Amino acid sequence: MLAVSDQRAEPRGSIVSRVEVRWQDPIGTNRVSAALLEDKSSHGACIRVRQPIATGIKLQVVGPRQDFTGTTRYCHRNELGYVIGIQRDPQDS
């Protein structure tokens, strides 16, 4: 099985930045959470949050130097929370 980084079409730059993530959960409730943006590229990003976000959810990432939308592609739990992979929307690339 390939590691997530082996599946990427382009390299991502490491970054650690506090951001806010906004989304609507599967039952229609608006959600907002603090997150850490860990890496990004023109087509994808990875954030760390304290609660899971389902795969396929549209979300917005907002921060001091970040503002983009995308769709969750994976959500993995580890000892520090949840790692969320995001495919950025084309207009934000």
Beta strands, then each sheet from edge to edge (+ up, - down):
strand 1: 13-24
strand 2: 30-40
strand 3: 44-49
strand 4: 58-62
strand 5: 67-78
strand 6: 81-88
sheet 1: 1+ 2- 3+ 6- 5+ 4- 1+
end
